[in-house]
Amino acid sequence: MRKLYTFLVCAVLVTTYSVLQSRGAVRGSRIVHFVALKYKSTTTDIDKEALRSDFKALKKKIPGIVSIESGINNSVEKRNKDFTDAFVIKFKNEKDRDNYLTHKEHVAFKNKNLPLVDDVFVMDFWSK
């Protein structure tokens, strides 16, 4: 009986933590949206700079974005598979991330800039 009680308590705690985390209520946790870009060979440096600027400007246009960080690959490991630009967008919760994904400003950004891009790599995760 004691094992069953312990199991049930653990199950409730794990479920509660998961629900709180999905709502952004766990202290220090953020949903992180990671984007890596590989440009087409025809994309100019001016186009790349404009895309970077447009991406960073989304923070002021879309509610729920906590921060946007970006950078250009400088790894000496040579394992980037021709992906050069990385963007890290943080949100308080999944709802804010989901709003960002369908927001008209994000859609307009993609419509304008995806023709410059050969490939995109995206991952989302909860930071700890």
Salt bridges, closest charged atoms under 4 A:
ASP45 OD1 - LYS48 NZ 3.98
GLU49 OE2 - ARG52 NH1 2.57
ASP54 OD2 - LYS112 NZ 2.76
GLU69 OE2 - LYS90 NZ 3.98
ASP85 OD2 - ARG52 NE 2.47
ASP98 OD1 - ARG97 NE 2.68
GLU105 OE1 - LYS61 NZ 3.97
ASP124 OD1 - HIS33 ND1 2.46
ASP124 OD2 - ARG97 NH1 2.81
